[in-house]
Amino acid sequence: MFARPVGIWFWEIDGMGVRLGWWLAVVLCTSVAGGAQGDDAQVREAVKKAKIALETAFDTGDREGVQRGITDHGISISTHWQFFSRAAQVKSLDDYKVTSYKMSQFKVLPICDEAAQLTYLADVDATYQGKKMPPHVRVVETWVLENDRWLQASYQETPVPGSDR
């Protein structure tokens, strides 16, 4: 089995980086940090604010905003792309055209003081490289606190039929 570090929170083992990264965050936070000690409401609000800023940057093609909102080794996986670095995500911004991206059922689960999981549903009217993206997706993200800033460490979406929302 091949394993390599791809950032402070992630190890990639045979392409399973996202799943292992989330579990690694849980283990580190609960074992080393002793679980969430801070104010969960503050964590939830800070992650939500950071997510909205990052989504606005993506939707408007703001390269600097996207760079500020993702870890160096940020992972992003959807039906249309797989990126394993912030640089690759920023480079692809011209391929992403958004008319509308509406989030609902927004939930932030603090894992510890330095990590949180974010889940939500999104209604999407967008294209990537000229191909229409799925109109309804379920999203899970991992966010980490680095240098007093909440940054997206992983993003994974999967299409869902409208009736399964």
Phi and psi in degrees as GROMACS dihedral restraints (atoms count N, CA, C in turn):
[ dihedral_restraints ]
;  ai    aj    ak    al  type     phi  dphi    fc
    3     4     5     6     1   -94.3    20    10
    4     5     6     7     1   129.7    20    10
    6     7     8     9     1  -133.6    20    10
    7     8     9    10     1   138.9    20    10
    9    10    11    12     1  -146.4    20    10
   10    11    12    13     1   143.6    20    10
   12    13    14    15     1   -73.4    20    10
   13    14    15    16     1   138.7    20    10
   15    16    17    18     1  -131.1    20    10
   16    17    18    19     1    35.5    20    10
   18    19    20    21     1   137.2    20    10
   19    20    21    22     1   174.5    20    10
   21    22    23    24     1   -63.5    20    10
   22    23    24    25     1   -32.9    20    10
   24    25    26    27     1  -103.7    20    10
   25    26    27    28     1    -6.9    20    10
   27    28    29    30     1  -127.3    20    10
   28    29    30    31     1   142.6    20    10
   30    31    32    33     1  -127.4    20    10
   31    32    33    34     1   135.3    20    10
   33    34    35    36     1  -102.5    20    10
   34    35    36    37     1   124.7    20    10
   36    37    38    39     1  -123.2    20    10
   37    38    39    40     1   109.4    20    10
   39    40    41    42     1    46.6    20    10
   40    41    42    43     1    47.0    20    10
   42    43    44    45     1    80.1    20    10
   43    44    45    46     1     9.1    20    10
   45    46    47    48     1  -102.4    20    10
   46    47    48    49     1    32.0    20    10
   48    49    50    51     1   -58.3    20    10
   49    50    51    52     1   -43.3    20    10
   51    52    53    54     1   -64.0    20    10
   52    53    54    55     1   -50.7    20    10
   54    55    56    57     1   -62.6    20    10
   55    56    57    58     1   -47.0    20    10
   57    58    59    60     1   -65.6    20    10
   58    59    60    61     1   -36.7    20    10
   60    61    62    63     1   -61.2    20    10
   61    62    63    64     1   -43.6    20    10
   63    64    65    66     1   -64.6    20    10
   64    65    66    67     1   -44.3    20    10
   66    67    68    69     1   -65.2    20    10
   67    68    69    70     1   -37.3    20    10
   69    70    71    72     1   -62.1    20    10
   70    71    72    73     1   -40.9    20    10
   72    73    74    75     1   -61.5    20    10
   73    74    75    76     1   -42.7    20    10
   75    76    77    78     1   -63.0    20    10
   76    77    78    79     1   -47.9    20    10
   78    79    80    81     1   -62.6    20    10
   79    80    81    82     1   -47.8    20    10
   81    82    83    84     1   -61.3    20    10
   82    83    84    85     1   -43.4    20    10
   84    85    86    87     1   -70.1    20    10
   85    86    87    88     1   -40.9    20    10
   87    88    89    90     1   -81.1    20    10
   88    89    90    91     1   -32.0    20    10
   90    91    92    93     1   -84.7    20    10
   91    92    93    94     1   -49.2    20    10
   93    94    95    96     1   -85.0    20    10
   94    95    96    97     1   -47.4    20    10
   96    97    98    99     1   -88.0    20    10
   97    98    99   100     1   -10.9    20    10
   99   100   101   102     1    80.1    20    10
  100   101   102   103     1    20.9    20    10
  102   103   104   105     1    87.2    20    10
  103   104   105   106     1   175.5    20    10
  105   106   107   108     1   -66.6    20    10
  106   107   108   109     1   122.4    20    10
  108   109   110   111     1  -109.4    20    10
  109   110   111   112     1   -21.9    20    10
  111   112   113   114     1   -83.3    20    10
  112   113   114   115     1  -170.4    20    10
  114   115   116   117     1   -82.7    20    10
  115   116   117   118     1   109.3    20    10
  117   118   119   120     1   -57.6    20    10
  118   119   120   121     1   -37.0    20    10
  120   121   122   123     1   -63.2    20    10
  121   122   123   124     1   -39.5    20    10
  123   124   125   126     1   -66.8    20    10
  124   125   126   127     1   -40.8    20    10
  126   127   128   129     1   -62.6    20    10
  127   128   129   130     1   -47.7    20    10
  129   130   131   132     1   -57.7    20    10
  130   131   132   133     1   -46.4    20    10
  132   133   134   135     1   -66.6    20    10
  133   134   135   136     1   -41.1    20    10
  135   136   137   138     1   -65.9    20    10
  136   137   138   139     1   -42.4    20    10
  138   139   140   141     1   -66.8    20    10
  139   140   141   142     1   -42.8    20    10
  141   142   143   144     1   -60.1    20    10
  142   143   144   145     1   -44.5    20    10
  144   145   146   147     1   -62.9    20    10
  145   146   147   148     1   -43.0    20    10
  147   148   149   150     1   -65.2    20    10
  148   149   150   151     1   -39.5    20    10
  150   151   152   153     1   -63.8    20    10
  151   152   153   154     1   -45.9    20    10
  153   154   155   156     1   -62.2    20    10
  154   155   156   157     1   -41.2    20    10
  156   157   158   159     1   -63.4    20    10
  157   158   159   160     1   -42.5    20    10
  159   160   161   162     1   -66.6    20    10
  160   161   162   163     1   -43.2    20    10
  162   163   164   165     1   -63.3    20    10
  163   164   165   166     1   -40.4    20    10
  165   166   167   168     1   -61.3    20    10
  166   167   168   169     1   -41.4    20    10
  168   169   170   171     1   -62.9    20    10
  169   170   171   172     1   -44.9    20    10
  171   172   173   174     1   -60.9    20    10
  172   173   174   175     1   -49.2    20    10
  174   175   176   177     1   -64.0    20    10
  175   176   177   178     1   -27.6    20    10
  177   178   179   180     1  -101.8    20    10
  178   179   180   181     1    -0.5    20    10
  180   181   182   183     1    73.1    20    10
  181   182   183   184     1    25.5    20    10
  183   184   185   186     1   -79.2    20    10
  184   185   186   187     1    95.4    20    10
  186   187   188   189     1   -59.5    20    10
  187   188   189   190     1   -43.6    20    10
  189   190   191   192     1   -64.7    20    10
  190   191   192   193     1   -39.6    20    10
  192   193   194   195     1   -63.8    20    10
  193   194   195   196     1   -40.2    20    10
  195   196   197   198     1   -66.1    20    10
  196   197   198   199     1   -44.6    20    10
  198   199   200   201     1   -59.6    20    10
  199   200   201   202     1   -38.3    20    10
  201   202   203   204     1   -70.6    20    10
  202   203   204   205     1   -21.2    20    10
  204   205   206   207     1  -101.4    20    10
  205   206   207   208     1    -1.2    20    10
  207   208   209   210     1  -126.9    20    10
  208   209   210   211     1   143.7    20    10
  210   211   212   213     1   -66.3    20    10
  211   212   213   214     1   160.4    20    10
  213   214   215   216     1   -52.4    20    10
  214   215   216   217     1   -41.0    20    10
  216   217   218   219     1  -107.0    20    10
  217   218   219   220     1    34.6    20    10
  219   220   221   222     1   -58.5    20    10
  220   221   222   223     1   135.7    20    10
  222   223   224   225     1  -106.8    20    10
  223   224   225   226     1   135.5    20    10
  225   226   227   228     1  -138.4    20    10
  226   227   228   229     1   123.0    20    10
  228   229   230   231     1  -132.5    20    10
  229   230   231   232     1   129.7    20    10
  231   232   233   234     1  -143.7    20    10
  232   233   234   235     1  -172.3    20    10
  234   235   236   237     1   -71.5    20    10
  235   236   237   238     1   -16.0    20    10
  237   238   239   240     1  -107.2    20    10
  238   239   240   241     1   -17.8    20    10
  240   241   242   243     1  -154.0    20    10
  241   242   243   244     1   163.1    20    10
  243   244   245   246     1  -142.9    20    10
  244   245   246   247     1   116.0    20    10
  246   247   248   249     1  -119.8    20    10
  247   248   249   250     1   140.5    20    10
  249   250   251   252     1  -121.8    20    10
  250   251   252   253     1    22.4    20    10
  252   253   254   255     1  -161.3    20    10
  253   254   255   256     1   156.5    20    10
  255   256   257   258     1   -61.7    20    10
  256   257   258   259     1   -41.4    20    10
  258   259   260   261     1   -58.4    20    10
  259   260   261   262     1   -42.3    20    10
  261   262   263   264     1   -65.5    20    10
  262   263   264   265     1   -38.4    20    10
  264   265   266   267     1   -66.1    20    10
  265   266   267   268     1   -44.0    20    10
  267   268   269   270     1   -64.1    20    10
  268   269   270   271     1   -41.2    20    10
  270   271   272   273     1   -60.8    20    10
  271   272   273   274     1   -30.1    20    10
  273   274   275   276     1   -87.6    20    10
  274   275   276   277     1    -0.8    20    10
  276   277   278   279     1   -56.1    20    10
  277   278   279   280     1   -34.6    20    10
  279   280   281   282     1   -66.7    20    10
  280   281   282   283     1   -20.4    20    10
  282   283   284   285     1   -82.1    20    10
  283   284   285   286     1   -10.5    20    10
  285   286   287   288     1  -107.2    20    10
  286   287   288   289     1   115.0    20    10
  288   289   290   291     1  -119.2    20    10
  289   290   291   292     1   119.3    20    10
  291   292   293   294     1  -113.6    20    10
  292   293   294   295     1   126.6    20    10
  294   295   296   297     1   -93.8    20    10
  295   296   297   298     1   -41.4    20    10
  297   298   299   300     1  -156.1    20    10
  298   299   300   301     1   139.4    20    10
  300   301   302   303     1  -143.2    20    10
  301   302   303   304     1   100.5    20    10
  303   304   305   306     1  -111.4    20    10
  304   305   306   307     1   122.0    20    10
  306   307   308   309     1   -95.3    20    10
  307   308   309   310     1   144.7    20    10
  309   310   311   312     1  -144.5    20    10
  310   311   312   313     1   169.6    20    10
  312   313   314   315     1    50.4    20    10
  313   314   315   316     1    44.7    20    10
  315   316   317   318     1   -72.5    20    10
  316   317   318   319     1   119.8    20    10
  318   319   320   321     1  -133.5    20    10
  319   320   321   322     1   130.9    20    10
  321   322   323   324     1  -114.4    20    10
  322   323   324   325     1   125.0    20    10
  324   325   326   327     1  -112.0    20    10
  325   326   327   328     1   102.7    20    10
  327   328   329   330     1   -63.2    20    10
  328   329   330   331     1   130.0    20    10
  330   331   332   333     1   -93.2    20    10
  331   332   333   334     1   -40.5    20    10
  333   334   335   336     1  -161.5    20    10
  334   335   336   337     1  -171.4    20    10
  336   337   338   339     1   -63.5    20    10
  337   338   339   340     1   -24.3    20    10
  339   340   341   342     1  -113.5    20    10
  340   341   342   343     1     5.7    20    10
  342   343   344   345     1  -150.0    20    10
  343   344   345   346     1   147.1    20    10
  345   346   347   348     1  -149.6    20    10
  346   347   348   349     1   151.8    20    10
  348   349   350   351     1  -106.8    20    10
  349   350   351   352     1   136.7    20    10
  351   352   353   354     1  -119.5    20    10
  352   353   354   355     1   132.4    20    10
  354   355   356   357     1  -130.7    20    10
  355   356   357   358     1   148.7    20    10
  357   358   359   360     1  -167.7    20    10
  358   359   360   361     1   168.0    20    10
  360   361   362   363     1  -104.8    20    10
  361   362   363   364     1   150.0    20    10
  363   364   365   366     1  -136.3    20    10
  364   365   366   367     1   138.7    20    10
  366   367   368   369     1   -98.9    20    10
  367   368   369   370     1   122.3    20    10
  369   370   371   372     1  -120.5    20    10
  370   371   372   373     1   130.3    20    10
  372   373   374   375     1  -123.7    20    10
  373   374   375   376     1    93.4    20    10
  375   376   377   378     1  -157.5    20    10
  376   377   378   379     1   164.2    20    10
  378   379   380   381     1  -128.6    20    10
  379   380   381   382     1   153.7    20    10
  381   382   383   384     1  -130.7    20    10
  382   383   384   385     1   122.5    20    10
  384   385   386   387     1    51.9    20    10
  385   386   387   388     1    39.0    20    10
  387   388   389   390     1    80.8    20    10
  388   389   390   391     1    -4.1    20    10
  390   391   392   393     1  -100.1    20    10
  391   392   393   394     1   133.9    20    10
  393   394   395   396     1   -63.1    20    10
  394   395   396   397     1   133.5    20    10
  396   397   398   399     1   -84.9    20    10
  397   398   399   400     1   158.0    20    10
  399   400   401   402     1   -56.8    20    10
  400   401   402   403     1   138.2    20    10
  402   403   404   405     1   -73.9    20    10
  403   404   405   406     1   -22.1    20    10
  405   406   407   408     1  -132.8    20    10
  406   407   408   409     1   126.4    20    10
  408   409   410   411     1  -135.1    20    10
  409   410   411   412     1   151.0    20    10
  411   412   413   414     1  -104.5    20    10
  412   413   414   415     1   132.3    20    10
  414   415   416   417     1  -123.5    20    10
  415   416   417   418     1   140.5    20    10
  417   418   419   420     1  -129.5    20    10
  418   419   420   421     1   133.5    20    10
  420   421   422   423     1  -132.5    20    10
  421   422   423   424     1   151.5    20    10
  423   424   425   426     1  -112.9    20    10
  424   425   426   427     1   130.8    20    10
  426   427   428   429     1  -118.8    20    10
  427   428   429   430     1   140.9    20    10
  429   430   431   432     1  -128.9    20    10
  430   431   432   433     1   150.0    20    10
  432   433   434   435     1   -94.3    20    10
  433   434   435   436     1   115.4    20    10
  435   436   437   438     1  -128.0    20    10
  436   437   438   439     1   124.6    20    10
  438   439   440   441     1    51.8    20    10
  439   440   441   442     1    45.5    20    10
  441   442   443   444     1    65.2    20    10
  442   443   444   445     1    21.4    20    10
  444   445   446   447     1  -129.9    20    10
  445   446   447   448     1   136.1    20    10
  447   448   449   450     1   -81.4    20    10
  448   449   450   451     1   125.3    20    10
  450   451   452   453     1  -125.9    20    10
  451   452   453   454     1   143.5    20    10
  453   454   455   456     1   -75.1    20    10
  454   455   456   457     1   124.0    20    10
  456   457   458   459     1  -100.9    20    10
  457   458   459   460     1   -29.0    20    10
  459   460   461   462     1  -151.1    20    10
  460   461   462   463     1   149.4    20    10
  462   463   464   465     1  -139.5    20    10
  463   464   465   466     1   128.5    20    10
  465   466   467   468     1  -141.6    20    10
  466   467   468   469     1   130.8    20    10
  468   469   470   471     1  -126.3    20    10
  469   470   471   472     1   153.3    20    10
  471   472   473   474     1  -139.7    20    10
  472   473   474   475     1   139.4    20    10
  474   475   476   477     1   -67.1    20    10
  475   476   477   478     1   145.9    20    10
  477   478   479   480     1  -135.0    20    10
  478   479   480   481     1   140.1    20    10
  480   481   482   483     1   -61.9    20    10
  481   482   483   484     1   149.7    20    10
  483   484   485   486     1   -54.8    20    10
  484   485   486   487     1   -33.8    20    10
  486   487   488   489     1   -74.1    20    10
  487   488   489   490     1   -17.5    20    10
  489   490   491   492     1   -91.3    20    10
  490   491   492   493     1     8.3    20    10
